[in-house]
Amino acid sequence: TYYYDDWMNQAVDFYLKANTALADLRGARMIKHSQIKPGVFCTEYEGSNLIYVNYTTSDVDIGGMSVKARNFIRIY
C-alpha cells in the first residue's frame, strides 16, 4: 500500500502539472513530432508551440535549455 500511495500521488501531481501546461492546446493541430535525441522528443503544435519530453532518467540539454529527467518543457 505504501508504494501504491506514493506512486498515485506522483501520478496525480504530474497530471495536474501537464493539464495546467497543456490545457490550451486541447484541440490544436499537431504539425510535427520528432525524436531529438534517444528518449527525447519534440512535438510542434500550430501557433509555434513546442513541447519537449524527456523520457530518460538523466537531464538533457537542448539548445541551451535543460529538460529534466522524466519531465517536459513547453516553449511558446
C-alpha positions as CSV (number, residue, x, y, z in Angstrom):
1,T,0.0,0.0,0.0
2,Y,2.8,2.4,0.8
3,Y,4.3,2.2,-2.7
4,Y,1.0,2.4,-4.4
5,D,0.1,5.5,-2.4
6,D,3.5,7.1,-3.3
7,W,3.0,6.2,-7.0
8,M,-0.5,7.5,-7.1
9,N,0.4,10.8,-5.5
10,Q,3.3,11.3,-8.0
11,A,0.9,10.5,-10.9
12,V,-1.7,13.0,-9.7
13,D,1.0,15.7,-9.3
14,F,2.2,15.0,-12.9
15,Y,-1.2,15.1,-14.5
16,L,-2.1,18.3,-12.7
17,K,1.1,19.9,-14.0
18,A,0.6,18.6,-17.5
19,N,-3.0,19.8,-17.6
20,T,-2.0,23.2,-16.5
21,A,0.7,23.5,-19.1
22,L,-1.1,22.0,-22.0
23,A,-4.8,22.7,-21.5
24,D,-4.9,25.5,-24.1
25,L,-3.5,23.1,-26.7
26,R,-6.6,20.8,-26.5
27,G,-7.9,20.7,-30.0
28,A,-4.8,22.3,-31.5
29,R,-3.3,20.6,-34.6
30,M,-0.1,18.8,-34.2
31,I,2.3,19.9,-37.0
32,K,5.4,17.8,-36.4
33,H,6.7,15.2,-34.0
34,S,10.3,14.1,-34.0
35,Q,13.0,12.4,-31.9
36,I,15.7,14.9,-30.9
37,K,17.9,12.5,-29.0
38,P,17.4,8.9,-27.8
39,G,14.5,9.2,-25.4
40,V,13.8,12.9,-26.1
41,F,11.0,14.0,-28.4
42,C,9.7,17.3,-29.7
43,T,6.1,17.9,-30.7
44,E,5.2,21.1,-32.5
45,Y,1.6,22.4,-32.5
46,E,0.0,25.1,-34.6
47,G,0.9,28.6,-33.3
48,S,4.6,27.6,-32.9
49,N,4.1,25.9,-29.5
50,L,6.9,23.3,-28.9
51,I,6.7,20.6,-26.2
52,Y,10.0,18.8,-25.4
53,V,9.5,15.5,-23.5
54,N,12.4,13.7,-21.8
55,Y,11.6,10.1,-21.1
56,T,15.2,9.3,-19.9
57,T,16.5,9.1,-16.4
58,S,19.0,12.0,-17.0
59,D,18.6,15.7,-17.5
60,V,19.1,16.7,-21.2
61,D,20.3,20.0,-22.7
62,I,18.6,21.1,-25.9
63,G,19.9,24.3,-27.4
64,G,20.8,25.8,-24.1
65,M,17.6,24.6,-22.4
66,S,17.5,21.9,-19.7
67,V,14.8,19.3,-19.8
68,K,14.7,17.5,-16.5
69,A,14.7,13.7,-16.4
70,R,11.2,12.2,-17.0
71,N,9.8,15.6,-17.5
72,F,8.8,18.1,-20.2
73,I,9.0,21.8,-21.0
74,R,6.9,23.9,-23.2
75,I,8.2,26.7,-25.4
76,Y,5.8,29.3,-26.6
